[in-house]
Amino acid sequence: MGRHTSLVYRGLRVGVLCFIMSEVFFFFTFFWSYIYYSKVIGHMWPPEGIIPLYPYGVPLLNTVILVGSGFTVTWSQRCLSSGDREQALVGLFLTVGLGVFFTYVQACEFFATSFTIADTVYGSVFFIMTGFHGIHVIVGTVFLAVCWLRMWRNHFAPSHHFGFTRAS
């Protein structure tokens, strides 16, 4: 019924906080490796023969998609908290759609590169970073799709939507 004790809520919050911190450190290692290798091979970064993606093309589009999904999920949360279930469903549906679209665009980006994961450390770091970020987005999209189904089935109330809050 969703009636948890304060101790259970605190445990859930600590668990989510630990998960978020593990994600921060996980992605920090990727950024650190990128920075480290760009300094080690700094006189030639990206390495010779590697043509990086144009940053104002597909990468910028995916950034706009992710920022947009942040707005729609926040809108959905605020609507749910204020009791407007219909608008919350619309906002969450848009968020899930943006997550799916991001994944599609990232797949297109992978095929558009002129290098592979085997092409120097640049290719390895690029595909590891973007690949794990893509998996991260896919998992988040699945979480939010499940939340949309739960919201559609009236499992959330304005004062009770802990699962949705943590998934977003």
PAZA-240465 format. One record per residue (C-alpha): x, y, z. Coordinates in Angstrom, 3 decimals, padded with zeros to 6 digits, always signed. Each point is the difference from the previous one (the first is absolute). Layout:
N
X_Y_Z;
...
//
This chain:
168
+000.000_+000.000_+000.000;
+003.023_+002.296_+000.037;
-000.157_+000.667_+003.716;
+003.621_-000.240_+001.056;
+001.543_+000.940_+003.311;
+002.421_+002.902_+000.194;
+002.820_-002.514_+000.433;
-000.931_-001.712_-003.276;
-000.204_+003.357_-001.829;
+003.407_+000.957_+001.379;
+001.420_-003.342_-001.168;
-001.459_+000.509_-003.470;
+001.470_+003.499_-000.188;
+003.432_-001.213_+001.122;
-000.147_-002.807_-002.577;
-000.817_+002.413_-002.813;
+002.728_+002.379_+001.199;
+002.546_-002.853_-000.021;
-001.082_-000.938_-003.526;
+000.355_+003.593_-001.212;
+003.434_+000.329_+001.611;
+001.152_-003.239_-001.653;
-001.162_+001.390_-003.354;
+001.886_+003.246_+000.611;
+003.235_-001.862_+000.710;
-000.591_-002.409_-002.887;
-000.337_+002.807_-002.534;
+002.754_+002.026_+001.677;
+002.467_-002.768_-000.887;
-000.954_+000.297_-003.670;
+000.443_+003.768_-000.019;
+003.270_-000.369_+001.874;
+001.308_-002.462_-002.594;
-001.014_+002.362_-002.800;
+001.776_+002.935_+001.640;
+003.030_-002.096_+000.906;
+000.499_-001.419_-003.476;
-000.604_+003.354_-001.645;
+002.875_+001.369_+002.105;
+002.296_-003.005_-000.584;
-000.607_+000.199_-003.737;
-000.787_+003.711_+000.265;
+002.218_+001.164_-002.798;
-002.237_-001.955_-002.360;
-003.536_-000.297_+001.380;
-001.965_-001.538_-001.564;
+002.757_-002.245_-001.338;
+001.007_+000.208_-003.629;
-002.479_-001.691_-002.316;
-002.988_+000.538_+002.308;
-002.665_+002.385_-001.219;
-002.188_+000.872_+002.992;
-003.700_+000.661_-000.332;
-001.025_+003.571_-000.692;
-001.122_+001.201_+003.466;
-002.824_+002.200_-001.314;
-001.675_-002.852_-001.870;
-001.241_-003.237_+001.550;
+001.715_+000.525_+003.401;
-001.741_+003.354_+000.430;
-003.327_-001.509_-001.064;
+000.336_-002.731_+002.633;
+000.877_+002.602_+002.627;
-003.155_+001.952_-000.865;
-002.041_-003.228_+000.200;
+001.385_-000.800_+003.469;
-000.578_+003.517_+001.310;
-003.526_-000.097_-001.441;
-000.693_-003.291_+001.746;
+001.095_+001.621_+003.257;
-002.627_+002.687_-000.493;
-002.775_-002.457_-000.876;
+000.706_-002.330_+002.933;
+000.076_+002.977_+002.400;
-003.289_+001.235_-001.464;
-001.474_-003.479_+000.476;
+001.160_-000.151_+003.623;
-001.420_+003.424_+000.817;
-003.310_-000.830_-001.656;
-000.247_-003.247_+001.949;
+000.831_+001.785_+003.259;
-002.729_+002.559_-000.653;
-002.570_-002.680_-000.858;
-000.135_+000.484_-003.787;
+000.383_-003.647_-001.006;
-000.852_+000.526_-003.675;
+002.737_+002.584_-000.542;
+002.414_-002.144_+002.012;
-000.705_-002.901_-002.359;
+000.608_+002.221_-003.036;
+003.279_+001.315_+001.424;
+001.248_-003.463_+000.874;
-001.034_-001.378_-003.390;
+001.990_+002.769_-001.689;
+002.976_-000.782_+002.235;
-000.054_-003.680_-000.927;
-000.343_+000.953_-003.673;
+003.016_+002.304_+000.272;
+001.974_-002.820_+001.641;
-000.818_-002.339_-002.883;
+000.834_+002.714_-002.538;
+003.326_+000.704_+001.743;
+000.896_-003.699_-000.230;
-000.843_-000.046_-003.710;
+002.063_+003.122_-000.693;
+002.928_-001.418_+001.965;
-000.142_-003.216_-002.033;
+000.129_+002.140_-003.156;
+002.959_+001.866_+001.501;
+001.865_-003.273_+000.552;
-000.388_-000.937_-003.652;
+000.964_+003.512_-001.170;
+003.430_+000.002_+001.603;
+003.044_-000.450_-002.191;
+001.754_-001.998_+002.735;
-000.697_-003.130_+002.037;
+000.618_-001.117_+003.552;
+003.231_-001.616_-001.228;
+001.370_+003.260_-001.465;
+002.415_+001.334_+002.629;
-000.852_+000.935_+003.548;
-002.246_+002.784_-001.341;
-002.385_-002.515_-001.584;
+000.052_-002.193_+003.098;
-000.767_+002.840_+002.391;
-002.635_+001.502_-002.312;
-001.959_-003.228_-000.434;
+000.319_-001.050_+003.654;
-001.206_+003.409_+001.233;
-002.840_+000.412_-002.459;
-000.933_-003.682_+000.167;
-000.363_-000.048_+003.765;
-001.852_+003.292_-000.107;
-002.349_-001.499_-002.579;
-000.612_-003.029_+002.240;
-000.613_+002.401_+002.880;
-002.636_+001.820_-002.067;
-001.621_-003.275_-001.117;
-000.308_-001.220_+003.612;
-001.431_+003.379_+001.054;
-002.464_-000.107_-002.881;
-001.171_-003.456_+001.071;
-000.366_+001.187_+003.618;
-002.071_+002.981_-001.120;
-002.102_-002.131_-002.366;
-000.866_-002.243_+002.959;
-000.843_+003.130_+002.004;
-002.261_+001.172_-002.830;
-001.873_-003.319_+000.119;
-000.300_+000.252_+003.769;
-001.223_+003.586_-000.276;
-002.519_-001.027_-002.659;
-001.288_-002.719_+002.378;
-000.332_+002.531_+002.854;
+002.831_-001.416_+002.098;
+001.230_+003.511_+000.801;
-001.662_+002.783_+001.947;
+001.028_+003.641_+000.484;
+001.505_-000.846_+003.381;
+001.176_-003.526_-000.844;
+002.283_-000.487_-003.006;
+003.382_-000.925_+001.484;
+000.798_-002.459_-002.819;
-000.629_+002.582_-002.698;
+002.003_+002.669_+001.816;
+003.006_-002.293_+000.344;
-000.252_-001.353_-003.550;
-000.011_+003.527_-001.389;
//
